[in-house]
């Protein structure tokens, strides 16, 4: 079984992750919904997207899955703060 990499092992630079128009639209929508800066959402989104791209067999629903993960990360961070 392939070993799953953590986001620290991936070492993703959010600036270097290629984002589609759909990704950009999702980022703007999430920033408005969560009331946080677009750059912050983009950073989390790009990191999660890069992590999932490593092992994804099907990429059709990645924006949906990544959006959900961004929400989760946001709420977890706020709960712990």
Biopython code that builds the backbone (N, CA, C, O; Angstrom):
import numpy as np
from Bio.PDB.StructureBuilder import StructureBuilder

atoms = [
    (1, "UNK", "N", (0.841, -1.174, 0.000)),
    (1, "UNK", "CA", (0.000, 0.000, 0.000)),
    (1, "UNK", "C", (0.893, 1.246, 0.000)),
    (1, "UNK", "O", (1.885, 1.315, 0.726)),
    (2, "UNK", "N", (0.523, 2.216, -0.819)),
    (2, "UNK", "CA", (1.292, 3.449, -0.924)),
    (2, "UNK", "C", (1.147, 4.268, 0.352)),
    (2, "UNK", "O", (0.072, 4.340, 0.947)),
    (3, "UNK", "N", (2.233, 4.868, 0.749)),
    (3, "UNK", "CA", (2.223, 5.690, 1.945)),
    (3, "UNK", "C", (1.645, 7.059, 1.621)),
    (3, "UNK", "O", (1.996, 7.651, 0.601)),
    (4, "UNK", "N", (0.770, 7.567, 2.470)),
    (4, "UNK", "CA", (0.177, 8.886, 2.261)),
    (4, "UNK", "C", (1.121, 9.946, 2.807)),
    (4, "UNK", "O", (1.659, 9.807, 3.906)),
    (5, "UNK", "N", (1.313, 10.988, 2.044)),
    (5, "UNK", "CA", (2.159, 12.081, 2.481)),
    (5, "UNK", "C", (1.346, 13.112, 3.237)),
    (5, "UNK", "O", (0.191, 13.383, 2.906)),
    (6, "UNK", "N", (1.964, 13.679, 4.253)),
    (6, "UNK", "CA", (1.315, 14.773, 4.968)),
    (6, "UNK", "C", (1.616, 16.070, 4.231)),
    (6, "UNK", "O", (2.489, 16.107, 3.365)),
    (7, "UNK", "N", (0.896, 17.132, 4.572)),
    (7, "UNK", "CA", (1.129, 18.398, 3.900)),
    (7, "UNK", "C", (2.526, 18.940, 4.180)),
    (7, "UNK", "O", (3.061, 19.691, 3.365)),
    (8, "UNK", "N", (3.130, 18.580, 5.313)),
    (8, "UNK", "CA", (4.488, 19.016, 5.583)),
    (8, "UNK", "C", (5.479, 18.307, 4.671)),
    (8, "UNK", "O", (6.459, 18.910, 4.233)),
    (9, "UNK", "N", (5.235, 17.042, 4.383)),
    (9, "UNK", "CA", (6.114, 16.280, 3.495)),
    (9, "UNK", "C", (5.979, 16.756, 2.054)),
    (9, "UNK", "O", (6.945, 16.717, 1.292)),
    (10, "UNK", "N", (4.790, 17.204, 1.682)),
    (10, "UNK", "CA", (4.570, 17.667, 0.313)),
    (10, "UNK", "C", (5.365, 18.933, 0.062)),
    (10, "UNK", "O", (5.912, 19.107, -1.027)),
    (11, "UNK", "N", (5.444, 19.827, 1.050)),
    (11, "UNK", "CA", (6.211, 21.058, 0.900)),
    (11, "UNK", "C", (5.684, 21.936, -0.213)),
    (11, "UNK", "O", (6.445, 22.362, -1.081)),
    (12, "UNK", "N", (4.405, 22.208, -0.199)),
    (12, "UNK", "CA", (3.748, 22.925, -1.285)),
    (12, "UNK", "C", (3.903, 24.427, -1.129)),
    (12, "UNK", "O", (3.663, 24.986, -0.059)),
    (13, "UNK", "N", (4.305, 25.065, -2.209)),
    (13, "UNK", "CA", (4.288, 26.522, -2.275)),
    (13, "UNK", "C", (2.995, 26.895, -2.987)),
    (13, "UNK", "O", (2.867, 26.643, -4.185)),
    (14, "UNK", "N", (2.028, 27.493, -2.278)),
    (14, "UNK", "CA", (0.725, 27.799, -2.880)),
    (14, "UNK", "C", (0.817, 28.606, -4.170)),
    (14, "UNK", "O", (-0.061, 28.508, -5.027)),
    (15, "UNK", "N", (1.864, 29.395, -4.310)),
    (15, "UNK", "CA", (2.024, 30.203, -5.517)),
    (15, "UNK", "C", (2.285, 29.308, -6.732)),
    (15, "UNK", "O", (1.935, 29.676, -7.854)),
    (16, "UNK", "N", (2.889, 28.154, -6.523)),
    (16, "UNK", "CA", (3.283, 27.282, -7.624)),
    (16, "UNK", "C", (2.203, 26.284, -8.037)),
    (16, "UNK", "O", (2.374, 25.584, -9.035)),
    (17, "UNK", "N", (1.111, 26.200, -7.305)),
    (17, "UNK", "CA", (0.044, 25.263, -7.636)),
    (17, "UNK", "C", (-0.818, 25.864, -8.742)),
    (17, "UNK", "O", (-1.311, 26.985, -8.617)),
    (18, "UNK", "N", (-0.996, 25.111, -9.824)),
    (18, "UNK", "CA", (-1.806, 25.581, -10.940)),
    (18, "UNK", "C", (-3.281, 25.506, -10.568)),
    (18, "UNK", "O", (-3.795, 24.438, -10.234)),
    (19, "UNK", "N", (-3.956, 26.650, -10.630)),
    (19, "UNK", "CA", (-5.367, 26.712, -10.287)),
    (19, "UNK", "C", (-6.192, 26.981, -11.542)),
    (19, "UNK", "O", (-5.853, 27.840, -12.357)),
    (20, "UNK", "N", (-7.271, 26.236, -11.676)),
    (20, "UNK", "CA", (-8.171, 26.432, -12.812)),
    (20, "UNK", "C", (-9.119, 27.585, -12.516)),
    (20, "UNK", "O", (-9.136, 28.114, -11.405)),
    (21, "UNK", "N", (-9.906, 27.972, -13.510)),
    (21, "UNK", "CA", (-10.923, 29.007, -13.302)),
    (21, "UNK", "C", (-11.931, 28.547, -12.249)),
    (21, "UNK", "O", (-12.401, 29.344, -11.437)),
    (22, "UNK", "N", (-12.251, 27.268, -12.273)),
    (22, "UNK", "CA", (-13.175, 26.713, -11.281)),
    (22, "UNK", "C", (-12.584, 26.818, -9.875)),
    (22, "UNK", "O", (-13.291, 27.141, -8.920)),
    (23, "UNK", "N", (-11.287, 26.542, -9.757)),
    (23, "UNK", "CA", (-10.621, 26.673, -8.462)),
    (23, "UNK", "C", (-10.672, 28.123, -7.982)),
    (23, "UNK", "O", (-10.981, 28.387, -6.820)),
    (24, "UNK", "N", (-10.371, 29.053, -8.876)),
    (24, "UNK", "CA", (-10.377, 30.476, -8.523)),
    (24, "UNK", "C", (-11.773, 30.920, -8.079)),
    (24, "UNK", "O", (-11.909, 31.677, -7.118)),
    (25, "UNK", "N", (-12.801, 30.451, -8.775)),
    (25, "UNK", "CA", (-14.178, 30.788, -8.401)),
    (25, "UNK", "C", (-14.517, 30.203, -7.031)),
    (25, "UNK", "O", (-15.161, 30.863, -6.215)),
    (26, "UNK", "N", (-14.088, 28.977, -6.781)),
    (26, "UNK", "CA", (-14.331, 28.341, -5.486)),
    (26, "UNK", "C", (-13.643, 29.121, -4.366)),
    (26, "UNK", "O", (-14.208, 29.290, -3.285)),
    (27, "UNK", "N", (-12.443, 29.588, -4.622)),
    (27, "UNK", "CA", (-11.684, 30.351, -3.632)),
    (27, "UNK", "C", (-12.404, 31.653, -3.288)),
    (27, "UNK", "O", (-12.536, 32.005, -2.116)),
    (28, "UNK", "N", (-12.867, 32.367, -4.314)),
    (28, "UNK", "CA", (-13.595, 33.619, -4.063)),
    (28, "UNK", "C", (-14.877, 33.372, -3.271)),
    (28, "UNK", "O", (-15.197, 34.116, -2.344)),
    (29, "UNK", "N", (-15.604, 32.323, -3.643)),
    (29, "UNK", "CA", (-16.842, 31.992, -2.945)),
    (29, "UNK", "C", (-16.573, 31.630, -1.489)),
    (29, "UNK", "O", (-17.287, 32.079, -0.592)),
    (30, "UNK", "N", (-15.551, 30.825, -1.257)),
    (30, "UNK", "CA", (-15.195, 30.439, 0.113)),
    (30, "UNK", "C", (-14.767, 31.646, 0.942)),
    (30, "UNK", "O", (-15.134, 31.758, 2.111)),
    (31, "UNK", "N", (-13.994, 32.546, 0.343)),
    (31, "UNK", "CA", (-13.545, 33.739, 1.069)),
    (31, "UNK", "C", (-14.737, 34.583, 1.505)),
    (31, "UNK", "O", (-14.767, 35.091, 2.626)),
    (32, "UNK", "N", (-15.709, 34.730, 0.627)),
    (32, "UNK", "CA", (-16.915, 35.485, 0.979)),
    (32, "UNK", "C", (-17.712, 34.759, 2.059)),
    (32, "UNK", "O", (-18.152, 35.367, 3.034)),
    (33, "UNK", "N", (-17.891, 33.467, 1.874)),
    (33, "UNK", "CA", (-18.661, 32.664, 2.832)),
    (33, "UNK", "C", (-18.037, 32.654, 4.225)),
    (33, "UNK", "O", (-18.735, 32.794, 5.230)),
    (34, "UNK", "N", (-16.717, 32.488, 4.271)),
    (34, "UNK", "CA", (-16.020, 32.382, 5.542)),
    (34, "UNK", "C", (-15.595, 33.739, 6.107)),
    (34, "UNK", "O", (-15.148, 33.843, 7.249)),
    (35, "UNK", "N", (-15.747, 34.775, 5.279)),
    (35, "UNK", "CA", (-15.382, 36.144, 5.660)),
    (35, "UNK", "C", (-13.907, 36.245, 6.070)),
    (35, "UNK", "O", (-13.558, 36.787, 7.119)),
    (36, "UNK", "N", (-13.068, 35.702, 5.198)),
    (36, "UNK", "CA", (-11.625, 35.785, 5.391)),
    (36, "UNK", "C", (-10.992, 36.267, 4.086)),
    (36, "UNK", "O", (-11.614, 36.173, 3.028)),
    (37, "UNK", "N", (-9.765, 36.781, 4.150)),
    (37, "UNK", "CA", (-9.115, 37.272, 2.931)),
    (37, "UNK", "C", (-8.926, 36.173, 1.884)),
    (37, "UNK", "O", (-8.668, 35.015, 2.212)),
    (38, "UNK", "N", (-9.060, 36.563, 0.635)),
    (38, "UNK", "CA", (-8.914, 35.622, -0.479)),
    (38, "UNK", "C", (-7.545, 34.951, -0.442)),
    (38, "UNK", "O", (-7.437, 33.752, -0.701)),
    (39, "UNK", "N", (-6.502, 35.709, -0.125)),
    (39, "UNK", "CA", (-5.145, 35.135, -0.099)),
    (39, "UNK", "C", (-5.021, 34.015, 0.927)),
    (39, "UNK", "O", (-4.325, 33.029, 0.687)),
    (40, "UNK", "N", (-5.683, 34.159, 2.057)),
    (40, "UNK", "CA", (-5.637, 33.106, 3.087)),
    (40, "UNK", "C", (-6.323, 31.842, 2.592)),
    (40, "UNK", "O", (-5.801, 30.739, 2.753)),
    (41, "UNK", "N", (-7.504, 32.011, 1.983)),
    (41, "UNK", "CA", (-8.234, 30.860, 1.447)),
    (41, "UNK", "C", (-7.429, 30.214, 0.327)),
    (41, "UNK", "O", (-7.351, 28.988, 0.235)),
    (42, "UNK", "N", (-6.836, 31.040, -0.519)),
    (42, "UNK", "CA", (-6.050, 30.516, -1.643)),
    (42, "UNK", "C", (-4.878, 29.679, -1.154)),
    (42, "UNK", "O", (-4.560, 28.645, -1.742)),
    (43, "UNK", "N", (-4.240, 30.118, -0.090)),
    (43, "UNK", "CA", (-3.109, 29.376, 0.480)),
    (43, "UNK", "C", (-3.547, 27.990, 0.961)),
    (43, "UNK", "O", (-2.910, 26.988, 0.639)),
    (44, "UNK", "N", (-4.628, 27.938, 1.726)),
    (44, "UNK", "CA", (-5.131, 26.661, 2.240)),
    (44, "UNK", "C", (-5.626, 25.788, 1.094)),
    (44, "UNK", "O", (-5.335, 24.593, 1.045)),
    (45, "UNK", "N", (-6.372, 26.386, 0.176)),
    (45, "UNK", "CA", (-6.943, 25.660, -0.960)),
    (45, "UNK", "C", (-5.833, 25.027, -1.799)),
    (45, "UNK", "O", (-5.908, 23.850, -2.151)),
    (46, "UNK", "N", (-4.803, 25.815, -2.119)),
    (46, "UNK", "CA", (-3.701, 25.316, -2.949)),
    (46, "UNK", "C", (-2.962, 24.177, -2.261)),
    (46, "UNK", "O", (-2.588, 23.194, -2.901)),
    (47, "UNK", "N", (-2.754, 24.310, -0.964)),
    (47, "UNK", "CA", (-2.062, 23.255, -0.208)),
    (47, "UNK", "C", (-2.868, 21.955, -0.219)),
    (47, "UNK", "O", (-2.320, 20.879, -0.459)),
    (48, "UNK", "N", (-4.169, 22.063, 0.043)),
    (48, "UNK", "CA", (-5.031, 20.873, 0.052)),
    (48, "UNK", "C", (-5.152, 20.267, -1.348)),
    (48, "UNK", "O", (-5.131, 19.047, -1.505)),
    (49, "UNK", "N", (-5.278, 21.115, -2.349)),
    (49, "UNK", "CA", (-5.390, 20.633, -3.729)),
    (49, "UNK", "C", (-4.129, 19.870, -4.139)),
    (49, "UNK", "O", (-4.218, 18.791, -4.723)),
    (50, "UNK", "N", (-2.976, 20.419, -3.839)),
    (50, "UNK", "CA", (-1.715, 19.752, -4.187)),
    (50, "UNK", "C", (-1.589, 18.414, -3.468)),
    (50, "UNK", "O", (-1.144, 17.424, -4.048)),
    (51, "UNK", "N", (-1.984, 18.398, -2.208)),
    (51, "UNK", "CA", (-1.913, 17.151, -1.430)),
    (51, "UNK", "C", (-2.808, 16.075, -2.037)),
    (51, "UNK", "O", (-2.398, 14.921, -2.159)),
    (52, "UNK", "N", (-4.025, 16.450, -2.416)),
    (52, "UNK", "CA", (-4.955, 15.470, -2.979)),
    (52, "UNK", "C", (-4.572, 15.039, -4.396)),
    (52, "UNK", "O", (-4.820, 13.899, -4.788)),
    (53, "UNK", "N", (-3.978, 15.935, -5.150)),
    (53, "UNK", "CA", (-3.556, 15.581, -6.518)),
    (53, "UNK", "C", (-2.525, 14.465, -6.528)),
    (53, "UNK", "O", (-2.405, 13.739, -7.515)),
    (54, "UNK", "N", (-1.780, 14.322, -5.437)),
    (54, "UNK", "CA", (-0.751, 13.276, -5.360)),
    (54, "UNK", "C", (-1.336, 11.877, -5.491)),
    (54, "UNK", "O", (-0.704, 10.985, -6.056)),
    (55, "UNK", "N", (-2.549, 11.685, -4.967)),
    (55, "UNK", "CA", (-3.108, 10.335, -4.924)),
    (55, "UNK", "C", (-4.454, 10.188, -5.628)),
    (55, "UNK", "O", (-4.994, 9.084, -5.702)),
    (56, "UNK", "N", (-4.999, 11.284, -6.144)),
    (56, "UNK", "CA", (-6.337, 11.234, -6.745)),
    (56, "UNK", "C", (-6.328, 10.431, -8.053)),
    (56, "UNK", "O", (-5.488, 10.637, -8.929)),
    (57, "UNK", "N", (-7.279, 9.524, -8.146)),
    (57, "UNK", "CA", (-7.458, 8.786, -9.399)),
    (57, "UNK", "C", (-8.390, 9.557, -10.319)),
    (57, "UNK", "O", (-8.194, 9.594, -11.534)),
    (58, "UNK", "N", (-9.397, 10.166, -9.730)),
    (58, "UNK", "CA", (-10.361, 10.962, -10.472)),
    (58, "UNK", "C", (-10.281, 12.388, -9.949)),
    (58, "UNK", "O", (-10.323, 12.619, -8.740)),
    (59, "UNK", "N", (-10.166, 13.326, -10.850)),
    (59, "UNK", "CA", (-9.989, 14.715, -10.429)),
    (59, "UNK", "C", (-11.229, 15.578, -10.661)),
    (59, "UNK", "O", (-11.222, 16.773, -10.364)),
    (60, "UNK", "N", (-12.279, 14.978, -11.184)),
    (60, "UNK", "CA", (-13.486, 15.729, -11.508)),
    (60, "UNK", "C", (-14.046, 16.470, -10.308)),
    (60, "UNK", "O", (-14.466, 17.621, -10.433)),
    (61, "UNK", "N", (-14.058, 15.836, -9.158)),
    (61, "UNK", "CA", (-14.687, 16.422, -7.981)),
    (61, "UNK", "C", (-13.690, 17.034, -6.997)),
    (61, "UNK", "O", (-14.063, 17.369, -5.872)),
    (62, "UNK", "N", (-12.435, 17.182, -7.403)),
    (62, "UNK", "CA", (-11.445, 17.746, -6.492)),
    (62, "UNK", "C", (-11.829, 19.137, -5.970)),
    (62, "UNK", "O", (-11.667, 19.381, -4.774)),
    (63, "UNK", "N", (-12.328, 20.059, -6.801)),
    (63, "UNK", "CA", (-12.712, 21.367, -6.248)),
    (63, "UNK", "C", (-13.759, 21.263, -5.138)),
    (63, "UNK", "O", (-13.706, 22.009, -4.160)),
    (64, "UNK", "N", (-14.687, 20.359, -5.287)),
    (64, "UNK", "CA", (-15.716, 20.169, -4.259)),
    (64, "UNK", "C", (-15.092, 19.629, -2.966)),
    (64, "UNK", "O", (-15.381, 20.121, -1.875)),
    (65, "UNK", "N", (-14.252, 18.632, -3.100)),
    (65, "UNK", "CA", (-13.601, 18.020, -1.933)),
    (65, "UNK", "C", (-12.666, 19.026, -1.257)),
    (65, "UNK", "O", (-12.643, 19.134, -0.031)),
    (66, "UNK", "N", (-11.908, 19.751, -2.055)),
    (66, "UNK", "CA", (-10.971, 20.730, -1.498)),
    (66, "UNK", "C", (-11.731, 21.849, -0.789)),
    (66, "UNK", "O", (-11.308, 22.295, 0.277)),
    (67, "UNK", "N", (-12.831, 22.304, -1.351)),
    (67, "UNK", "CA", (-13.638, 23.348, -0.702)),
    (67, "UNK", "C", (-14.120, 22.883, 0.665)),
    (67, "UNK", "O", (-14.120, 23.642, 1.634)),
    (68, "UNK", "N", (-14.518, 21.655, 0.719)),
    (68, "UNK", "CA", (-14.975, 21.096, 1.992)),
    (68, "UNK", "C", (-13.839, 21.045, 3.019)),
    (68, "UNK", "O", (-14.042, 21.338, 4.197)),
    (69, "UNK", "N", (-12.648, 20.669, 2.559)),
    (69, "UNK", "CA", (-11.489, 20.623, 3.448)),
    (69, "UNK", "C", (-11.096, 22.019, 3.932)),
    (69, "UNK", "O", (-10.706, 22.190, 5.086)),
    (70, "UNK", "N", (-11.200, 23.011, 3.052)),
    (70, "UNK", "CA", (-10.875, 24.385, 3.450)),
    (70, "UNK", "C", (-11.826, 24.837, 4.557)),
    (70, "UNK", "O", (-11.397, 25.430, 5.547)),
    (71, "UNK", "N", (-13.109, 24.556, 4.386)),
    (71, "UNK", "CA", (-14.075, 24.906, 5.438)),
    (71, "UNK", "C", (-13.710, 24.228, 6.755)),
    (71, "UNK", "O", (-13.726, 24.853, 7.815)),
    (72, "UNK", "N", (-13.384, 22.954, 6.670)),
    (72, "UNK", "CA", (-13.035, 22.197, 7.873)),
    (72, "UNK", "C", (-11.803, 22.791, 8.549)),
    (72, "UNK", "O", (-11.792, 22.979, 9.766)),
    (73, "UNK", "N", (-10.768, 23.086, 7.769)),
    (73, "UNK", "CA", (-9.542, 23.679, 8.329)),
    (73, "UNK", "C", (-9.847, 25.025, 8.985)),
    (73, "UNK", "O", (-9.321, 25.338, 10.053)),
    (74, "UNK", "N", (-10.700, 25.814, 8.338)),
    (74, "UNK", "CA", (-11.061, 27.124, 8.880)),
    (74, "UNK", "C", (-11.783, 26.972, 10.219)),
    (74, "UNK", "O", (-11.442, 27.649, 11.189)),
    (75, "UNK", "N", (-12.765, 26.098, 10.272)),
    (75, "UNK", "CA", (-13.518, 25.925, 11.505)),
    (75, "UNK", "C", (-12.679, 25.297, 12.611)),
    (75, "UNK", "O", (-12.846, 25.640, 13.782)),
    (76, "UNK", "N", (-11.785, 24.389, 12.259)),
    (76, "UNK", "CA", (-10.897, 23.799, 13.258)),
    (76, "UNK", "C", (-9.966, 24.851, 13.839)),
    (76, "UNK", "O", (-9.746, 24.888, 15.050)),
    (77, "UNK", "N", (-9.423, 25.699, 12.988)),
    (77, "UNK", "CA", (-8.505, 26.751, 13.449)),
    (77, "UNK", "C", (-9.224, 27.738, 14.362)),
    (77, "UNK", "O", (-8.656, 28.185, 15.359)),
    (78, "UNK", "N", (-10.455, 28.078, 14.037)),
    (78, "UNK", "CA", (-11.221, 29.021, 14.856)),
    (78, "UNK", "C", (-11.650, 28.387, 16.178)),
    (78, "UNK", "O", (-11.726, 29.065, 17.203)),
    (79, "UNK", "N", (-11.924, 27.113, 16.149)),
    (79, "UNK", "CA", (-12.328, 26.434, 17.381)),
    (79, "UNK", "C", (-11.175, 26.349, 18.372)),
    (79, "UNK", "O", (-11.376, 26.451, 19.582)),
    (80, "UNK", "N", (-9.965, 26.161, 17.848)),
    (80, "UNK", "CA", (-8.790, 26.029, 18.694)),
    (80, "UNK", "C", (-8.249, 27.377, 19.156)),
    (80, "UNK", "O", (-7.515, 27.451, 20.141)),
    (81, "UNK", "N", (-8.606, 28.428, 18.455)),
    (81, "UNK", "CA", (-8.079, 29.769, 18.784)),
    (81, "UNK", "C", (-8.721, 30.363, 20.000)),
    (81, "UNK", "O", (-8.382, 31.478, 20.394)),
]
sb = StructureBuilder()
sb.init_structure("model")
sb.init_model(0)
sb.init_chain("A")
sb.init_seg("    ")
for serial, (resi, resn, name, xyz) in enumerate(atoms, 1):
    if name == "N":
        sb.init_residue(resn, " ", resi, " ")
    sb.init_atom(name, np.array(xyz, "f"), 0.0, 1.0, " ", f" {name:<3s}", serial, name[0])
structure = sb.get_structure()
